[in-house]
Amino acid sequence: MLDWLIDFVNTYLVSFGVKLIMAALVLLIGLKVAKFVVNKIGKGKAFAKLDSNVGALILSALKLVFNTLIIIIAVQILGVPSATIIAAIGSCGLAIGLALQGGLSNIAGGVMILVFKPFHIGDFISTPSGDGTVEDIGLFYTKLVTIDNRLINIPNSVLSSSTVTNLSAKPTRGIDIDVTVAFGSDTDLVRKTLLKVADDCPMVLKDPAPMVFLSNNKDSAITATLRVVVNGSDYWPAKFALTESAVNKVPEAGISVPFPQLDVHMKN
């Protein structure tokens, strides 16, 4: 019995103990080395040229890959066959994928946004879920801050599969101010008055020059449109100032602004 016990300890326990110590050392040292390598890559000059969001995504992916490889090596030292490890990883991946279908689609959408860059942090965009300034682009959600300072969290899968208008992509933006005037109004006077409205606003750019045209013929009025171009940062202040100026100056010029009306013809 004693001989059997000594043989068991020498054959199994000592051998397994050595393997366990080796696996623990590989795991401890390997994870530290992986962390050092990832940090070194992140501080490289070439890596610094990347977009901050793209860089964070790549570093996270590298860290996950390195840590996974180290864990596989440590498990193999303990004597677990490679086929078993691969099968276990595949089963776990399938289970996680089925449980997180929505999350994975958001990650895929976030990767597409970070790679193709339809918008950047600080851009003002228009989406089916709302309009606002991009505050953060994450792997799962993109955060927008609206004009009235509300925070909207939009799933990346929604943004990547819908139409998104980037209103900050160009340095300038156009503004249309519509004014309704009565039938029979002097169109030359309307044009001069609205051009004077544009000329009095310092935020309106001279090139391209402001223009006025008749854009619609309604049942009880004619619509005249003032079209100007301003810097993107001046869009809202200019729009409000032009609207207020047009409301005040059109009646002052003697131009009739009609109300909706209906003519009723009675027989007998």
Secondary structure, DSSP 8 states (H G I E B T S, - for coil): -HHHHHHHIIIIIHHHHHHHHHHHHHHHHHHHHHHHHHHHHHTSHHHHTS-HHHHHHHHHHHHHHHHHHHHHHHHHHTT--HHHHHHHHHHHHHHHHHHTHHHHHHHHHHHHHHHH-SS-TT-EEEETTEEEEEEEE-SSEEEEE-TTS-EEEEEHHHHHTS--EETTSSSEEEEEEEEEE-TT--HHHHHHHHHHHHHT-TTB-SSS--EEEEEEE-SS-EEEEEEEEEEGGGHHHHHHHHHHHHHHHHHHTT--------------
